[in-house]
Amino acid sequence: MKIPVVGSHPQKFWYKLSSFLGNRRRQTLAIAALCTIILIALLLSTQIISTDGLEIALPERNLAPSFAHPFGTDWLGRDMLTRTLHGLSLSLWVGLLTATVSAVLGLIFGTLSATLGGKVDAVIVWIIDVFFSLPHLVLIILVAFALGGGTQGLIIAIALTHWTSLARLLRAEVLQIKSAAYVQLSAKLGHSPLWIARHHILPHLIPQFLVGLILLFPHAILHEAGLTFLGLGLSAQTPAIGIILSESMRYLSAGYWWLAVLPGAALLIAVQTFDILGQSLRALLDPKTSQG
C-alpha cells in the first residue's frame, strides 16, 4: 500500500529519514559513520585550526570560558580549546600507531599459537599469562624504562603490552575454525599449517581483528594520557592532553576549574567515541545482530 505524503518536500525528507533510521542496521551504520567523522575531524584538527592560540598572551591569562575562548585560557593566556585539540590529535595519532602494532602482534601470535600448537602454543600462552599476571600500568612503565624512556620508549611500551587480549581471543577463534571439516580435509591433503592459516583461517579472522583494533584505541589513548600525566614519555613542552591535565592540577584550588574539566571531558568523549565505533562495527559484522 502506498503511503500518502501530505505537504511539501521537507515532510518527504523527514519521512524518508525516519524510514531510514527505523532499520536497526541503518541506525548502526549512521552511528558508526558519525563516530568516524568525529574521529577524523579530531585527527586532522591541527591541520585546520590556527596555532595562534598556542602563543603566550599574558594579558588574557586565566580567562573563564566565553565565546572568544570556549575552553577559557590558561595561566599563560593560551587558548585552552586550541591546546586541547592539539593534545587530543597527538593522543589519537599515538593511539592509532600503538593500537595498530598491537593488533598486528595479536593477530600473528594468536594465529601461530593455535595453528602450530605444541611448544609454540605453550610458549605464547605462557607469555600471555605472564602479561596478565602483572598490573598493566606497572608493566608499561617497566617496559618504557627498559627501552630508555622518552616518547619512543612510551610508544613502544604501549604497543608491546596491548596485544595479549586480542591474541587470546583470536587463538580461541582459530581453534574453533581448525575443527571445521574443510580445514581437517585440507590438512589430510598435505597442506602445511601455514598454508592452512593463510588460506582458510586468516580470512575468517578479519572481522574480529578489525573490531579488536578499534577497541584497542581507547586503552592505548588512556594509557598514553595517564603516563604523560605522571611525567613519563612526552616532553613538557608538547601540548599533550596528559601534560595539560597534569599542569592544570595546581590551579584547581584557585578556582580555575576549566583548565582540567573541559580537556578531561574532551578526552572522555574521544575515548567513548572509539568505544561506540567498535561496538557498532561488532554489531554490523556479527551475523546474529547485523540484520533487523
N, C-alpha and C positions, 0 to 999 in steps of 0.2 A: 504494500500500500504506500502510495506516495504521500509524504507528509507535507501539508501546505505550509508555506513560509510567508508570513504576513509582514509587510513593511519593506524597508529599504535594504541596501547592501550591508550596513552594519549588523542588522539582525541575522542575515545569512552568514556573515563571518562568525558571529558568536555561536550560531548553531553548529557550524562545521567544526569550530574549535572545541565545543563541548562534546561533539560526537567523537572527535579525535582523542580527546583526553579520557573519554569514557572507557576506552580499552586499557586494561592493566599493562600490557606490553608497551603500548604507546606512552602511557604515563611514565614508565620506567625509562624509555628512550628519551623522553623530554627532560626528565630529571638528570640523566647521565649527560645529555648534551649541555644543559645549563651548568652543571658542575665542571665540565670540560672547558667551557667558555670562561668561567670564573678563574680556573687554574691557569689557563693560557694567558689571561689578562694579568694575573699576578706575576707569572714568569717573565712576561715582556714589559712589565710596568716601568722598569728602569730605562727602557728604550723610548718610552712615551712621555713620561713626566720630566719636568725640568729638574736640574740638580741645584738650582738656586736655594732651595730650602735647606740644603746641607751646609750652607755658608753660615759663619758665625755672625749674629746680629744682636749685640748686647742690649740695645735699646728695646728690643722686643722679647727679652727673656722672660720665661715663666708666665706666659700668657695663657689664660684658660681657653678651652675650645670655643671657636667662633666661626663665622662664615669665612673669614680670611684664613683661619688656621683651624680646620675641623678637629684635629687632634691636639691643638694647642701648640705651644713651643716649650723647649727645654731650658735649662739653666744657662745656655749659651745663645739663646734666641733662635735655635734651629727649628725648622718646621717638623713636628713630630709625625705628621702624615707622610711626608717625603721620606723621613728616616725609616718609618715602619714599612713602607712599600719596598724600599731598598733592602731592608733586613729580611722581609718575607721572600723577596725574589731570590736573595742569596741562599736562604734556607731551603727553598724549593729546588734550586739547582743542585745543592749538595744532596738533598734527599733523592732527586732524580738519579744522580750518579751512583750513590751508595746503594739505593734500592735495586737499581738495575744490575749492578755487580752481584749483590746478594742473591737476587732471584736467579741469575745465571748459575751461580755456585750451587744453589739449592737444586736446580734442575739437573746439573751434571752429577752431583754426589748422590741425589736421590735415585736417579736412573741407574747409575753404576752400581749402587748398593743392592738394588733389587734385581738387576739384570745379571751381574756377575756372581753374586752370592758368595758363599764360603768365607774365606778370610777377608776379602774386600768388604763384604757386607758387615762382618764383625767389627772391623776397624772403623768404618764410617759410623756405625751405630754407637760405638764406644765414644767417638769424638762428639757426636750429638749429645750423648748422655752427659759428658763432661761439661759441655757448654750449658746445658740445662741445670746442672748442679750448682753453678756459680751465679750470684746475683748479676743481672745483665749489665747494670750501670757500672758495677765494680769491674766486670770483665772488660768492658770497653775502655775504661780508664787504664787498666793494666796493659792492654794491648797498645793503646795510644802511647803510653810512656815507653814501652818496649821498642816502639818504632821511632822514638826520638821526639815525640810530641809535635806541637805545631799544627798548622792546618792540614798538612799532608798526613801526619800521623792520625789525626782525628778522623779524617775521611776514610782512610784505610781501615782503622779500627771499627768504625760503624759498618763498613762493607763486609768485613770478615766475621762479624758477630751476629748478623741478622738472617743468615741463610738456613739455620738449623730447623726452624719450624716448617718452612716450606719443603725442605728436603725430606723431613719425616712424612709429611702429607703426600708428597709425590712418590715416595718409596712405597707407601701403602697402596697407592693407586696402581703403581707398576705391578706389584704383587698380585693384585686383583686381575689386571689385564693378562698377566702371564698364565693364569689358569684358564683362559679362554681356549676354545677348541682350535681356532685357526692359528693361534700362536704356538700351541703344542704341536700342531701338524707341521708348521714351518720349521720347528726345531728338529723334528724327525726327518725332514727333507734335507737336513745337513747344514742349514743356515747357522752362522755363528751368533752368539748372544749380542754382539754389537750390531750385526746386520738386522737382527730382530728388533733391537731397540730403536734403530734409526727408521725402519720402515713400518713397524707395527705399533710401537709403544709411544714414541715421541709425538706423532700426530694427535693421539688421544690426550696428551698432557698439556696441549696448548691452552685450553680454557682455564685449567687450574693454574697454569703458570701465569697467565695474564692477570687473573684475579689476585693471586698471591703477590705479584709485582706491585699492583696498585695498593694493596693493603699493607705492603711494607713501607710505603711512603710516610704515613703518619708516624710510625715508630722511628724511622730514620730522622725525620724532621724534629720530633720532640727530643730525641737523644742529642742531636746536634745543638739544639737550643739550650737544653739542660746543661751540657758540658761547657758550652760557651758561657752560660750564666755563672758556672763555677770558676771561670777563668782559664779553661783549657781550650787549646785549639786556636781559634781565630784571634787576631791581634785586637787590641782595644780600640784602634783607630777605624776598624771595619764596622760599618753600620749594620751589624748582625742583630737579629731580634733578641738573642740571648744576652748580648752585650748591652743593648738598650734596656732590657729589663733589669739587669744587674746594676747598671748605673742609676736607674730610677729609684732603687730601693732606699737610698739615703735621703731622698727628697719627699718620701711619702709622709713622714712625720710633720713636714712643713705644710701639708695640705695640697701638694701638687699631685693629686690622685691620677690625673690623666696621663702622666708620664709612664705609668705601669699598667693601668687598667685598659686603656684603649689599645696599645700594642699587644698586650696579652690576649685581649678579646679577638683581635685580628688573627693572631696565631691559632687560637682555638677554632675560629671559623674556617681557616685554611685547612687545618687538620681534619675537621669534621667533614669538609667538602670532599677530601680524598676518601674518607671512610664511606660516605654516601655513594660516591662514584664506584668504589669497589663492590659495595653491596648491590648496587644496581646492575653492574656488569655480571656479578654472580647470578642474579635473578634472570638475566637475559640468556646466559649460557646454560643454565640448569634446565633440562627438558621438563622437569616437574613444575617449574614456575614460569617458564618462558611463554606459555600460552595463556589466553584468557583476556 
